[in-house]
Amino acid sequence: MGLFGKIKDGGPVVREQAAELHWDTEDPFMFASHHFDDYPRGNRQQAPPLEEIKKRSLGHDYRPQYGYRMYGGKVAPGFPLHTHWGYETITICTEGYVDHFDSLGNQGRFGYGDVQWITASSRYGHCEMYPLAFADRDNHHRVTQIMMHIPNEKKNKGVEINNVWAENVPCIRKDGCVIHVYAGTYEGMTGVVPNKDSWAADPSHHVRIVSFEVDPGVKITLDPTVPSAGRNVYLTDSGATVAGKDYIPQTRLKIKPDAEVEITNGDKKSEIWLLEGDPIGQKMCSFGPVVLATDKEVREANAVVRKEEIKDWPWNYVNKTQPVATDRFIRYADGREDRPTQKDPRELPPAVPFPEETEKTDEPAKKVPVRDYWNED
């Protein structure tokens, strides 16, 4: 991520820092990551060919060899069973799919513009895998994941998990620019924050999460916000000119909140992200998957995670994926189900099922030993 260098020229940009796969943030945000992977065609396990991945450090593979990473996956890419406790995760999948299962018995698949909001104030285990659902074409995959703090007084109060489908994300289309508003208000459009205990749910906290898909040379303007807010802009695939100064790709810029700022994209189509909001301003302690108020609470919570994480997992695999020919959906543990009304937001043809595809995913299977799928070509 690099050093966060201070800029002394007195303009609206006050600091800059490298922002590659992982992004540093500031309160109320905790962390963010921006993944793009050019996955190949999938096999019947929605995984890359074994010959391509057998020499990797599977389980912890962050090298973009062959144009993609496996992350924590040993079969399909992604992040097998892990715990969140004391913070919120906003996962925005703009290309490809994310399959998810959790310790509460919820499951689903989302992608191509959908957003998942998980407010995990209490212990919450889930897996989120990146299935290579298409056997007849490459599987391009782009995910931006943003983690946000929860005030201490709202920790250990339960878990909220909801999806915002792509058709419900406010979208502004201009010449050469597509703007998606995930939280807060931009140009009169207000993002949908479905979880009531999210810091972003209260407009008085001035949280904005906005992405700009910008063609080469196109200009956007950020309007001022309140002086109390922290404001950061992230350049991804292309460099940009910000307030008259040129910056390289994969750069984080901290910007004065009360300034109007013009950003002109460079010579390559790119995404530009805005993360903005009032700080929570509370002391918090963290270690591993836990963020709570004190070190004592964190130590005790991690002891519970080590003891209970696998025992409480209701599914038969820690890296479970949905069957190949699965539409986007979320099914809650109580049987409720929600699906997007818009069948295919990017007008892609459906995934091609393999003849061997027989698995059905209906209910958790507690009696089957928890294990990884084995990867077969």
N, C-alpha and C positions, 0 to 999 in steps of 0.2 A: 504493500500500500504506500510506503514511502513517507517521507517527512511532510508535514503540513507547513509549507513555507509562507511566511508573512510577506505581503506586498505593500510597499511603502509609498506608492505614488499618489495616495489619497483618493483613488477612484472607488467605484462601488464594489469592486472585487478586492477583498481584504486578505484572502489566503488561497493557496492552491496546493494540490496534492495529487499524486498518482491514484487512480481508481480503476483497477483492472477487474479481475473476477470478484474480489471482495471490496466493498466500499466502507470506509469509515463514515460515521454520521455524528450528529450531535442531538442531545436531549430535545424532544421526546423520543427520537429514534435511537435505536440501540446498535443496529448493524444492518447492512444490506448487501446483496450479492446479485450479480447480473451474469446469467449463464447463456452462452450460445454454443450449441453443439451441432455439428453436421453429421448426424448418425446415419449409418448405411441402412439398407433394407433389413427388415427384421426376419428372424426365423420363427419357428412355431412357439418359442418361449418369449417372443418379442424382445429378443436380445441380439447383439451383434454376433458375427461369426466367431466361433471359439478360436479359430486360428489367429484372429486379430487381437484377442484380449487375453489369451492364456499366458502371455509373457508380461502382463502388467502386474502392478501391485494391487490386486483386486481387494476391495474393502477399503482402500484409501488411495484412489487414483485420480489425481487432479492435473495430470499432464495431458495436454490436448493432442496426444498422438493420434494420427489419422484424422485429425480435425475434431476429435471429441474426447470427452472424459467419461469415466465410469462412476466417479464420485465414490459413494460407499457401496455401490452395487457389485455383486459377484456374478450376476446373470444379466438381468436387465439393469441399465444404469439407474442411479437415483440414490435414495437414502433409506435403507432398511430401518427397522424399528429403532426409535430413539425417543427421548422424553423432552418435553417442554414444560417449564414450571415457572410462572411469574412474569410472563411477557406475552406480547401479541405478535402474530405472524400474518402478513399480508402477502399472498403468493399470486403473482400475475403471470399467467402463461399465455404468451401471445402467438407461439407456434408450437405444435406438438401437443401431447397429452401429459397429464399427471394423474396417476392412479393412487388412491389413498385409502388406507384402512386405519382404524384407531382402536384404542383400548376401551372405548365406550361402546363399540359395536357399530359405529358409523362406517360407511364406505362410499366410494364414488369414483368418477372420472371427470376431469374438467380440462379445458384447453382452448386454444384458438380465440383468445380474448377474454376468457372467463377469469374471475378473481375468487380466491378462497380467503376468508377471514377466520382466523382461529385466535380467540382471546383465551389463553390458557393461564388463568390466574392460579389454578390448582394443578396438581400433577396430571399430565396428559401424555400418553404414548401414541405415536403413529408412525406409519411408514409412508413415504411418498416416492414412488418409482416413476421412471420416465419410459413408458413402454414404446418399443419400436413397432407400432401397430400396423405399419404398412409394409407388406411383403413385395409390392410391385414398384416401389420407388424409395428414394432416400427419405429419411425421417429428420427433417430440420426441427430443431428444438430451441426455444428461447423462453427463459423464465427469469423474471426479476422478483426477488424475495426481499421483503422489507420487514424488519423486526422493530417493534415499538414497545416502550416501557408501559407498565401498568402502575398507577399510584399504589403506594404501600397499603393504604386503607382498603383497596379493592383486591388485594392478593388473597389467595386461598378462599375464593368465593365461588368457585365452579368454573366451567368451561363453556364457551359459546363457539359453535362452528357453523358457518353459513357460506353459501356461494352467492356471488353476483354474476349472473350470466352475461355474456358479451353484449347481448342486445339491450341490456339494462345499464350499461356503462355509458354515461354521457359522452358524446363524441362531437367534435367540432371539425368540420372539413373546410379548408381554405386552399387556395392555389399553392400546391407543393407542400402542404402541411396537414397532418391528421393529429388532432389533440384528443387525448383520453383523460377524463377527469375522474380519478378514483376516490378522492376525498377532498373536501373543501369546494370552493367555488372559483371558477375561472371563466371569464367572459360570459357570465350569467348562467353557466351550467354548473350544477352541484352534484358531486359524486355521492354514491350510495354507500353508506356505512351501516351494515346490517346488525352489528353487535353493539348492544346498548352500553356495555361497560368499556368500550374502546375510548381512549383519550380523543380520538378523532371524531367521535359521535357528537361532541359538544361544540357547536360553532364558535363559542367564546374562546376555544383553545387555538383557533386559527391554523389548524392543520390543513395542509394541502399536499396531495400526492398527484402529480400530473406528469404525463408523458407526451412528448412531441415527436412524431415521426416526420422527419424533415428532409425534403429533397435538397440536392446540392445548391448552395448559394441562397437559400430561402432564409428570410429574416423573421424572427419572432420577438415579441416584447413581453417582458415580465412586469406586471404592475406592482406598485409598492404594497407592502403589508404593514402590520403594526410594528413599532420599534422593538417590542418584546420578543418577537419571533426569531428563531434561528432559520436561516435560509441557505440551502445548498443546491447547487446545480451540478449534474453529472453528465459529462460528454462521453459517448460510447464509441461508435465506429468511426467517427470523423472528428477532426479538429473543428474549431469554431473561432470566430471573432466575437469577443464579449466586451462590450463597452469600449470598443476601439482597439483592443489588444488581442493578438492571436494566441491560441492555446492548442496543444496537441490532443489527439484522441486519448480516451481513457484518463480523464482528468476530473477531479472534484474541485469545485470553486465555491468558497464561502462568500456570500454576497450580502452587502448591507440590506437589511429588510425594508428600509424606507426609501429605497432608490428604484426608479424605473430603469430597466436594463434592456438594452437591445442585444440580441444574439443572432449572428449570421452564421449559418452552417457552412462547413467547408465543402470540399469537392466530392464528397461521397454521401450517399443517403445514410441517415443515421437516426438514432434515438437520443433525445435529450430529456433528462429527468429532473423534476423539481421536487425536493423534499423540504417541507417548511412547517413550522409550528412553534407554539409557545412551549418552553421547557416545563417539565413536571417539577424539577428543582428539588428532588428528594434524594437523600443518601440511600443508595442501594448496594448490595453486595452480591457477587456472582462467582460461581465456579461450575464448570461443566454446563449442564443443561438447566441450571437453576439460577434465578435472579429474585432474591428476597430482601428483606429490610436489613438483616444482621448476618454476620458471619456464622453465628450459632445456628440460626434458622437454615442457612445454606448447607452447613455440615450435616445437620439432621436430615434435611431433605435429600441430599445425595445418598445418605445411608439407606433411606427408604427406596430410592430409585434402584440402587444396587440389589436390594433384597426382593423387590416386588415387580420390577419391569417385565421380566420374562413370565413370571408366574401369573400376572394379570392379563397377559396378551391372549385375546380370545380366538385368534385366527391360527391356521395351521402352518403358515409361513411368516417369517419376519420381513420378507421382501416380496410380498404378494402383489400380483397384478390382476387386472380385470381380464376376462376373455377377450380375444382379439377383436371380434366384430361387436364392440360395445359402444353405444352412443353415450354422450355426456349425461351424467346424472349425479345426484346425491341421495343416498338412502340412509335414513337415520335408524338408530337402534330400535326405536319404537314402531318401525314399519312405515313411517311417513316417507314419501319420496317426492323429489322435486326435479324437474327436467326443464331445459330451456325450450321455449316455444320456437326459437329459430334453430332449425335442424343443423345447419352447417354454416357457421358465420363466415368462413373463408371459401365457401363453395368448393370444398374438396370432395372428390369422390369417396365413397365409404371405404373403410379398411377392408382388406381382403382376408377372409378367414382361411386358415389352413385346414386341410382335410382331417388332420389329427385333433383339431380343437374340440374337446369334449367337456372340459371343465365348466362347471356352473358355480357361480358365487351367490349364494343366497343367505346363509346364516353362518355365524362364527362356528368353528369346529374345535371345541376345547379338548376333545379326547385325542386328537392327533398330535404327536410330538412336534414342537416348534422347530423349524429347520429352514435352511435355504433351499430354493430350487437348485437342481443341478443343471448346468448349461450343456445343451446338446445342439449340434448343428441341425 
